[in-house]
Structures are given as structure tokens and as C-alpha cells.
């Protein structure tokens, strides 16, 4: 075989080292599958002397990854630097301007600049692969863009952040609170030293914005995603969820409604009857619903060197073998804007936890607030008696509108017997 594909890798962190290792260990297998050899010819990273456990001696080293992207010794650029702007964006733009395809695992970059990059790439006649940017080793981008291309997608949702899923799982299994489990996750390497992007839902929102574009043929619109994290979920909420027949998961959900495209990331109560309720630990899962295929479910490891490298190399193979598809499944010029459905229009059932003084009239006061917002109570749990401390009251509503729920929660918080800020978790019924 001749006509080798010369690959430049910008970024040699955990994923970058994993990509180099995979390409080296499976070189013969990949050459057979691509019909041509795949060869790393150049690399770039911040620290040339760091021990990464891989041999880099045969590769050209570039201190400036943008120079790597423009090098005549590189046919394809793999961007694994990270970040939505700065050098990562410049590397991709430089590669495209020089007629080179790009493969990236950078969800922030694609979520913020994906539409513009797709237009530039298609005008230059090259491709952008970003399978690794969403759900790690789960091939959900290819599934939506290619395997399910004959369907009109109605909804796509899933667990897109393994850190949060690990924390929720450990809280349920051990009864410990959020901060305690987060510290353990950081010690084990499942959470960053600054875990904000994960636990505040931003990472999952980046991924959802990308999936929504592929699923619904619209420009990527990260700003349209409603984002909430898991910091406010308590061990008490998780215990009550279990008692009620639910699991709490941080879900990312995109679906079309009469008001437009709804994109949201927040903790959800999911019935134990739903398979996604049983996806635990650091695993991810994605469900796609199409009009002809019905429901398809994908589950696997959503992060780590191996799974992410697997997704990166799959995109490299597509380029090497000449397989091409529009970046988001629809040509960039044909992506159609869909109005964003405001979160205030969301309809569903809700779990409410109140910590109140145990005295006569409290439930009547709360019920009056809900009545004023035309929210009816489906069921209620109240455990224990106490004359001094706050006691929990759990309410499950019938279907209600988000705007009314938000007003009701604010008014309930102002009631004198309510001792702590009320907590609300949406109940998702799939």
C-alpha cells in the first residue's frame, strides 16, 4: 500500500497520548481498514520533555501547533488541545485554510464555533470529524449522521457527563452528600481540580448543542441550552427518589415542541422502568428516537484515553478511506434555524422537597400557592414529627408549566414556616 496519510497531533495530554498509542499498536489493522498506511509525522504540546509513556522520537516536534497545522509534512490535523477559543481554534482554522481535514475531541470549540468551522471546511473541500467530542467511545455522532439519516429525529437525550453520573451513583449507594463524593471523585481522577464545567452542567450542554445540530439539521446554538448542574441535589433527594421508584440523573434533552427546539440540561427523576435509570458510574448513555426506527439506545464509556482515542481514530479512518459526510449531517449552507423553545413553556411533573416547621396550616398555605398557579398535587410524603427542627415534606405534582412552577417556588420560599430554600427536580417520562 502506498499514499500514506500523514497525521499531525496537536495536544499530547491523556487523549493525545492515547491516540498515538492506538495508531502505533494497531498500525497494520488500521492500514488494512483504510486501504493505506496511517503515519504520525508531527506532534505539538506545551512540554517537550514530559514523560508520556510513548516514543515520540520519530516525529517532527512543533512548539507552535499552528505551524504544525500549516506544515507541508502533514495531511490531516488532530486537535486535542481543548478550549473554545485561542490556540485550539487557530489550529483548526489554519488547517482548514491549508486544505487539511481536522479531527477534534473539543466539544467546547464545536459547540461555540462549529457552524462557522463547518462552513469554512465545506468551502475548502475538507471535513471536520468530532465523534470524540460527544460521549467518548459511543459512536453517537455517526449513528445520528449516517445510521439514522433516513429518520426524522423526534428527540435525543442521555447521560453525557460521567463525572456527574459517578457522583449521583455514589450518593445513592453510600448515602453520602455531594461535597463528600465530589472530593472522592477528584482523588480518583474522575473530576477535575476545578469541577465546575462538569458539575454545573456546562460540559453536558456543550455536547447536547452538538447532538441537537446533527439530529435536527440546525446551526449549533449553545446559548439556547437551558443549563443546571447537580450541586443542589442532596442525599435526601436521592433517598426519596428511590422510595418513589426513581433515579436522579443529570440528563441532556433535545426535542422539538410546538414552541420550537427545546434544549435543556438539568437533574431529572427517571423511572426505574427506563433503562437509562440503570446506567451508573462513569458510563454515558444516549437515546435517539426516530419516526421510522423508533427508539435506539447507546451506552458506553464517555471519557478516558482509550474510549476517546477510539473515537478520534474512527474519524481519522473516515478521512483516510475517503468517506465523507457533511459536518453536521446536513450541508452547512442548508442548516435551518429553529426557534428556541423557552424553558418557561416546558410541561411536566415535578418533585418538590420542602423543609418546614411541623405545625398546623403549613400544607394549607403551600397548597394555596400551588392552587393560585393552577398546579395540582398528585401525591405527598411527610415523615416524622418535630416541634423544633424542620421536617421534610415531599410533593409530586401533576403536569404543570415551568413558568407557573417557578413562580410558585419563589412564593413558597417566602412562607414563614418554610425553613430552607425549596428544592425542585423535574420528573421525566420517556
C-alpha positions as CSV (number, residue, x, y, z in Angstrom):
1,X,0.0,0.0,0.0
2,X,1.2,3.5,-0.8
3,X,-0.1,7.0,-0.4
4,X,0.2,7.1,3.4
5,X,-1.9,9.6,5.3
6,X,0.5,11.9,7.3
7,X,-1.1,12.9,10.6
8,X,-0.2,15.8,12.9
9,X,-1.3,15.6,16.5
10,X,-1.6,18.9,18.4
11,X,-2.0,18.2,22.1
12,X,-0.4,15.3,23.9
13,X,-2.4,15.0,27.1
14,X,-4.3,11.9,28.2
15,X,-6.3,11.7,25.0
16,X,-3.4,12.7,22.7
17,X,-1.1,10.1,24.1
18,X,-3.9,7.5,23.8
19,X,-4.3,8.4,20.1
20,X,-0.6,8.0,19.4
21,X,-0.6,4.7,21.3
22,X,-3.6,3.4,19.4
23,X,-2.2,4.4,16.0
24,X,1.1,2.7,16.8
25,X,-0.3,-0.5,18.3
26,X,-2.9,-1.0,15.5
27,X,-0.9,0.3,12.6
28,X,-1.3,-2.9,10.5
29,X,-5.0,-3.3,11.3
30,X,-5.8,0.4,10.5
31,X,-3.8,0.3,7.3
32,X,-5.9,-2.7,6.1
33,X,-9.1,-0.9,7.0
34,X,-8.2,2.4,5.5
35,X,-6.5,0.9,2.4
36,X,-3.4,3.0,3.1
37,X,-0.9,3.4,5.9
38,X,-1.6,5.9,8.6
39,X,1.5,7.6,9.9
40,X,2.0,10.3,12.6
41,X,4.6,12.6,11.2
42,X,4.4,15.6,13.6
43,X,3.3,16.4,17.1
44,X,3.0,19.5,19.3
45,X,2.5,20.1,23.0
46,X,3.5,22.6,25.7
47,X,6.1,20.5,27.4
48,X,8.6,18.6,25.1
49,X,10.3,16.8,27.9
50,X,7.4,15.4,29.8
51,X,7.3,11.6,30.0
52,X,4.0,10.5,28.4
53,X,4.9,6.8,28.2
54,X,5.1,6.8,24.4
55,X,8.0,7.1,22.0
56,X,7.9,10.5,20.2
57,X,11.4,10.4,18.8
58,X,10.5,9.7,15.2
59,X,8.0,12.6,14.9
60,X,8.8,16.2,14.0
61,X,8.2,18.5,17.0
62,X,6.4,21.8,16.7
63,X,6.4,24.3,19.6
64,X,3.6,26.2,17.8
65,X,0.7,23.9,16.9
66,X,-0.5,26.4,14.3
67,X,2.8,25.8,12.5
68,X,2.1,22.1,12.6
69,X,-1.3,22.8,11.0
70,X,0.3,24.6,8.1
71,X,3.2,22.1,7.7
72,X,3.7,20.5,4.3
73,X,4.5,17.3,6.0
74,X,1.0,16.9,7.5
75,X,-2.1,15.9,5.6
76,X,-4.6,15.7,8.5
77,X,-4.6,17.6,11.8
78,X,-5.8,16.2,15.1
79,X,-6.6,18.9,17.5
80,X,-6.6,17.7,21.2
81,X,-5.7,21.0,22.9
82,X,-9.1,21.9,24.2
83,X,-10.8,25.2,24.8
84,X,-13.4,27.1,22.8
85,X,-11.1,29.8,21.6
86,X,-7.4,30.7,21.5
87,X,-4.9,28.3,20.1
88,X,-7.3,25.4,19.5
89,X,-9.5,27.5,17.3
90,X,-6.5,28.9,15.5
91,X,-5.1,25.4,14.8
92,X,-8.4,24.3,13.2
93,X,-8.7,27.4,11.1
94,X,-5.1,27.2,10.0
95,X,-5.6,23.5,9.0
96,X,-8.8,24.3,7.0
97,X,-7.2,27.3,5.3
98,X,-4.4,25.0,4.2
99,X,-6.8,22.4,2.8
100,X,-6.4,19.8,5.5
101,X,-9.2,17.9,7.2
102,X,-9.5,18.2,11.0
103,X,-10.3,15.7,13.7
104,X,-11.0,17.0,17.2
105,X,-12.3,15.9,20.6
106,X,-13.0,19.6,21.5
107,X,-16.7,19.8,22.5
108,X,-16.4,23.5,23.6
109,X,-14.9,24.5,20.3
110,X,-17.6,22.7,18.2
111,X,-20.4,23.9,20.5
112,X,-19.4,27.5,20.1
113,X,-17.8,27.7,16.7
114,X,-18.9,24.5,15.0
115,X,-21.2,26.1,12.4
116,X,-18.6,28.6,11.2
117,X,-15.9,25.9,11.1
118,X,-18.2,23.6,9.2
119,X,-18.9,26.3,6.6
120,X,-15.2,27.1,6.2
121,X,-14.3,23.4,5.9
122,X,-17.0,22.6,3.3
123,X,-15.9,25.7,1.2
124,X,-12.4,24.4,1.4
125,X,-13.4,20.9,0.4
126,X,-12.3,19.2,3.6
127,X,-14.0,17.6,6.6
128,X,-14.2,18.0,10.3
129,X,-14.6,14.9,12.5
130,X,-15.7,15.4,16.1
131,X,-17.1,12.0,17.1
132,X,-14.8,12.1,20.2
133,X,-16.4,15.4,21.3
134,X,-19.6,13.7,22.4
135,X,-19.9,10.7,24.7
136,X,-16.4,9.4,24.3
137,X,-16.3,6.0,22.8
138,X,-20.0,5.9,22.0
139,X,-20.4,6.4,18.2
140,X,-23.5,8.6,18.5
141,X,-22.5,11.3,16.0
142,X,-22.0,8.7,13.3
143,X,-25.2,7.0,14.3
144,X,-27.3,10.2,14.0
145,X,-25.5,11.5,10.9
146,X,-25.3,8.2,9.0
147,X,-27.0,5.2,10.5
148,X,-30.2,7.1,11.3
149,X,-30.1,9.5,8.4
150,X,-33.4,8.1,7.0
151,X,-35.3,9.2,10.0
152,X,-36.8,12.4,11.2
153,X,-35.5,12.6,14.8
154,X,-38.1,13.5,17.4
155,X,-35.9,13.5,20.5
156,X,-32.4,12.8,21.6
157,X,-31.4,12.6,25.3
158,X,-29.0,11.0,27.6
159,X,-26.3,11.0,30.3
160,X,-23.5,12.9,28.7
161,X,-21.2,13.6,31.7
162,X,-19.6,10.6,33.5
163,X,-18.4,12.8,36.4
164,X,-21.9,13.7,37.4
165,X,-23.2,10.2,36.9
166,X,-20.5,8.8,39.1
167,X,-21.3,11.3,41.8
168,X,-25.1,10.6,41.6
169,X,-24.4,6.8,41.7
170,X,-22.1,7.1,44.7
171,X,-24.5,9.3,46.6
172,X,-27.2,6.7,46.1
173,X,-25.1,3.7,47.0
174,X,-23.4,5.2,50.1
175,X,-25.9,7.9,51.3
176,X,-23.1,10.5,51.4
177,X,-23.6,14.1,50.4
178,X,-22.5,15.8,47.3
179,X,-19.3,17.6,48.5
180,X,-18.0,14.4,50.1
181,X,-18.5,12.3,47.0
182,X,-17.1,15.1,44.8
183,X,-13.9,15.1,46.8
184,X,-13.5,11.3,46.3
185,X,-14.1,11.7,42.6
186,X,-11.3,14.3,42.4
187,X,-9.0,12.0,44.3
188,X,-9.8,9.1,41.9
189,X,-9.3,11.4,38.8
190,X,-13.0,11.3,37.8
191,X,-13.4,15.0,38.5
192,X,-11.1,17.9,37.7
193,X,-9.5,20.1,40.4
194,X,-12.0,22.7,39.3
195,X,-15.1,20.6,38.6
196,X,-17.3,23.5,37.6
197,X,-17.8,22.6,33.9
198,X,-18.9,19.1,34.9
199,X,-21.0,19.6,38.0
200,X,-22.6,22.8,36.8
201,X,-23.8,21.1,33.6
202,X,-21.7,23.1,31.1
203,X,-19.8,20.1,29.7
204,X,-23.1,18.2,29.0
205,X,-24.6,21.4,27.5
206,X,-21.7,21.6,25.0
207,X,-22.3,18.1,24.0
208,X,-26.1,18.5,23.7
209,X,-25.8,21.5,21.5
210,X,-23.7,19.4,19.1
211,X,-26.1,16.5,19.1
212,X,-29.1,18.8,18.6
213,X,-27.4,20.2,15.4
214,X,-26.8,16.8,14.0
215,X,-30.2,15.4,15.0
216,X,-32.3,18.3,13.8
217,X,-30.3,19.9,11.0
218,X,-29.9,23.3,12.6
219,X,-26.9,25.5,13.4
220,X,-25.2,24.7,16.7
221,X,-26.7,27.1,19.3
222,X,-25.1,26.6,22.7
223,X,-26.7,29.8,24.0
224,X,-30.1,28.2,23.6
225,X,-29.4,25.4,26.0
226,X,-31.0,25.7,29.5
227,X,-28.3,24.6,31.9
228,X,-28.5,23.5,35.6
229,X,-26.0,21.4,37.5
230,X,-26.2,18.9,40.3
231,X,-24.7,20.8,43.3
232,X,-28.2,21.3,44.9
233,X,-29.1,17.6,44.7
234,X,-28.9,16.1,48.2
235,X,-28.6,12.6,49.6
236,X,-32.1,13.2,51.0
237,X,-33.5,13.8,47.5
238,X,-31.8,10.7,46.2
239,X,-33.2,8.6,49.0
240,X,-36.7,9.9,48.4
241,X,-36.3,9.3,44.7
242,X,-35.5,5.7,45.4
243,X,-38.6,5.4,47.7
244,X,-40.8,6.8,44.9
245,X,-39.4,4.5,42.2
246,X,-37.0,6.9,40.5
247,X,-33.3,7.5,40.0
248,X,-31.8,11.0,39.8
249,X,-29.7,11.6,36.7
250,X,-28.2,14.7,35.1
251,X,-29.8,14.4,31.7
252,X,-29.3,16.4,28.4
253,X,-32.5,16.5,26.4
254,X,-33.3,18.0,23.0
255,X,-36.7,17.7,21.3
256,X,-39.0,19.5,19.0
257,X,-42.1,21.1,20.6
258,X,-44.9,23.4,19.3
259,X,-42.8,26.3,20.5
260,X,-39.6,25.3,18.7
261,X,-36.5,23.3,19.7
262,X,-36.1,22.6,23.4
263,X,-32.6,22.0,24.6
264,X,-32.0,21.5,28.4
265,X,-29.6,20.0,30.8
266,X,-30.6,19.5,34.5
267,X,-31.1,16.8,37.1
268,X,-34.1,14.6,36.4
269,X,-36.1,11.9,38.1
270,X,-36.2,8.9,35.8
271,X,-38.5,5.9,36.4
272,X,-36.8,2.7,37.3
273,X,-38.7,1.2,34.3
274,X,-36.4,3.2,32.0
275,X,-33.1,1.5,31.1
276,X,-31.2,4.8,31.4
277,X,-32.0,4.9,35.1
278,X,-29.7,1.9,35.5
279,X,-26.7,3.5,33.7
280,X,-24.3,4.0,36.6
281,X,-20.8,5.1,37.5
282,X,-18.8,6.9,34.8
283,X,-20.8,5.4,31.9
284,X,-22.7,7.5,29.4
285,X,-25.8,6.7,27.5
286,X,-27.7,8.3,24.6
287,X,-31.2,7.6,23.4
288,X,-32.3,8.7,19.9
289,X,-35.9,8.5,18.8
290,X,-36.7,8.5,15.1
291,X,-40.0,8.3,13.3
292,X,-39.2,5.0,11.4
293,X,-36.6,3.4,13.7
294,X,-38.4,4.2,17.0
295,X,-36.0,4.2,19.9
296,X,-32.3,3.3,19.8
297,X,-30.1,3.2,22.9
298,X,-26.3,3.6,23.1
299,X,-24.2,3.0,26.2
300,X,-20.5,3.0,26.9
301,X,-17.6,4.8,28.4
302,X,-17.9,8.6,27.9
303,X,-14.3,9.6,28.7
304,X,-10.8,8.4,29.2
305,X,-7.8,7.8,27.0
306,X,-8.9,4.6,25.4
307,X,-12.6,5.3,24.5
308,X,-11.9,8.9,23.3
309,X,-8.9,7.8,21.3
310,X,-11.1,5.1,19.7
311,X,-13.5,7.8,18.5
312,X,-10.7,10.0,17.2
313,X,-9.2,7.2,15.2
314,X,-12.6,6.3,13.7
315,X,-12.7,9.8,12.3
316,X,-9.2,9.5,11.0
317,X,-10.1,6.3,9.2
318,X,-13.0,8.0,7.5
319,X,-10.7,10.7,6.1
320,X,-8.1,8.1,5.1
321,X,-10.6,6.0,3.2
322,X,-12.4,8.9,1.6
323,X,-15.7,8.5,3.4
324,X,-17.3,11.9,3.6
325,X,-20.4,13.3,5.1
326,X,-21.5,16.9,5.8
327,X,-20.1,18.0,9.2
328,X,-23.5,18.0,10.9
329,X,-25.2,15.6,8.6
330,X,-26.7,18.5,6.6
331,X,-24.5,20.7,4.4
332,X,-23.6,23.8,6.4
333,X,-25.4,26.1,3.9
334,X,-28.6,24.1,4.4
335,X,-28.7,24.1,8.2
336,X,-32.0,25.6,9.1
337,X,-32.5,27.8,12.2
338,X,-35.2,26.5,14.5
339,X,-36.7,28.9,17.2
340,X,-35.6,28.1,20.7
341,X,-38.4,26.8,22.9
342,X,-38.3,28.8,26.1
343,X,-37.9,26.8,29.3
344,X,-40.9,28.7,30.7
345,X,-43.1,26.7,28.3
346,X,-41.8,23.3,29.4
347,X,-44.6,21.0,30.6
348,X,-44.1,18.1,33.1
349,X,-44.5,16.7,36.5
350,X,-42.3,17.9,39.4
351,X,-40.8,16.7,42.6
352,X,-40.7,19.4,45.4
353,X,-38.9,19.0,48.7
354,X,-39.8,21.4,51.5
355,X,-38.2,21.7,54.9
356,X,-40.9,23.2,57.1
357,X,-41.9,23.8,60.7
358,X,-44.2,21.0,61.9
359,X,-47.3,23.0,62.7
360,X,-50.9,23.3,61.7
361,X,-51.7,25.1,58.5
362,X,-48.4,24.7,56.7
363,X,-49.6,22.3,54.0
364,X,-52.7,24.5,53.5
365,X,-50.5,27.5,52.9
366,X,-48.4,25.7,50.4
367,X,-51.4,24.2,48.6
368,X,-52.9,27.7,48.3
369,X,-49.8,28.9,46.5
370,X,-49.9,25.9,44.1
371,X,-53.6,26.4,43.6
372,X,-53.1,30.0,42.6
373,X,-50.6,28.8,39.9
374,X,-53.1,26.0,38.8
375,X,-50.7,23.3,39.9
376,X,-52.3,20.2,41.4
377,X,-50.7,17.8,43.9
378,X,-50.6,14.2,42.8
379,X,-49.1,12.8,46.0
380,X,-47.4,13.8,49.2
381,X,-45.0,12.3,51.7
382,X,-44.4,13.6,55.2
383,X,-42.1,11.7,57.6
384,X,-41.7,12.2,61.3
385,X,-42.8,14.8,63.8
386,X,-40.7,17.6,65.4
387,X,-41.6,20.6,67.4
388,X,-38.3,22.4,66.9
389,X,-36.5,21.2,63.8
390,X,-37.6,21.4,60.2
391,X,-39.3,18.3,58.8
392,X,-39.3,17.3,55.1
393,X,-42.5,17.4,53.0
394,X,-42.3,15.8,49.6
395,X,-44.8,16.8,46.9
396,X,-45.3,15.3,43.5
397,X,-47.3,17.4,41.2
398,X,-49.5,16.6,38.2
399,X,-48.4,18.0,34.9
400,X,-47.7,21.7,35.1
401,X,-46.0,24.5,33.2
402,X,-42.5,25.6,34.2
403,X,-43.3,29.3,34.4
404,X,-46.0,28.6,37.0
405,X,-43.7,26.3,38.9
406,X,-41.0,28.9,39.1
407,X,-43.5,31.5,40.5
408,X,-44.8,29.0,43.0
409,X,-41.4,28.0,44.2
410,X,-40.5,31.7,44.8
411,X,-43.7,32.3,46.7
412,X,-43.3,29.1,48.8
413,X,-39.8,30.1,49.7
414,X,-41.2,33.3,51.3
415,X,-43.7,31.5,53.5
416,X,-42.7,31.9,57.2
417,X,-42.8,28.2,58.1
418,X,-40.5,27.2,55.2
419,X,-37.1,26.9,56.9
420,X,-34.9,26.2,53.8
421,X,-34.9,27.0,50.1
422,X,-37.4,24.6,48.4
423,X,-35.9,22.1,46.0
424,X,-37.5,21.2,42.7
425,X,-36.5,18.3,40.4
426,X,-38.2,17.7,37.1
427,X,-39.7,14.2,36.5
428,X,-39.0,12.9,33.0
429,X,-41.4,10.4,31.5
430,X,-40.0,8.9,28.3
